[in-house]
Amino acid sequence: MLHSIAASAVGLMCLTHVAVAETQRHPVNCSTAEGDLRAIAAEKKHAEDQQVESVVSILPAGALLGLVTGTENKRLKMLSGDYIKQLDARAAEIRSTCNVN
């Protein structure tokens, strides 16, 4: 019993850490701008591919798992297109700040 409580506490701390990390943005670093733009483009492609899978995760079993693991908001953002818009905005910010086309 004590072991399961400790494991649950550790799991909740990890989920809280991930949630905080997702809200913090790194400043634009022009020395890595081109690589960052490539990474954003790859992530955008991946996110577009995952939109179809996100539909499945909204179904009852997937939704329950999302509630337990704390991923339901991320999946809903991907499904709505907000995540892709955020990627586009970040790419535009990098291009503007670093004068990269």
LINKALIN-V10563 format. One record per backbone hydrogen bond with DSSP energy under -1.0 kcal/mol. CO is the residue of the C=O (numbers start at 1). NH is the residue of the N-H. If there is no record, write none. Layout:
BEGIN
((CO & NH) (CO & NH))
END
This chain:
BEGIN
((1 & 5) (2 & 6) (3 & 7) (4 & 8) (5 & 9) (6 & 10) (7 & 11) (8 & 12) (9 & 13) (10 & 14) (11 & 15) (12 & 16) (13 & 17) (14 & 18) (15 & 19) (16 & 20) (17 & 21) (18 & 22) (29 & 32) (32 & 36) (33 & 37) (34 & 38) (35 & 39) (36 & 40) (37 & 41) (38 & 42) (39 & 43) (40 & 44) (41 & 45) (42 & 46) (43 & 47) (44 & 48) (45 & 49) (46 & 50) (47 & 51) (50 & 54) (51 & 55) (53 & 57) (56 & 59) (59 & 63) (60 & 64) (61 & 65) (62 & 66) (63 & 67) (64 & 68) (65 & 69) (66 & 70) (66 & 71) (66 & 72) (71 & 75) (72 & 76) (73 & 77) (74 & 78) (75 & 79) (76 & 80) (77 & 81) (77 & 82) (77 & 83) (81 & 85) (82 & 86) (83 & 87) (84 & 88) (85 & 89) (86 & 90) (87 & 91) (88 & 92) (89 & 93) (90 & 94) (91 & 95) (92 & 96) (93 & 97) (94 & 98) (95 & 100))
END
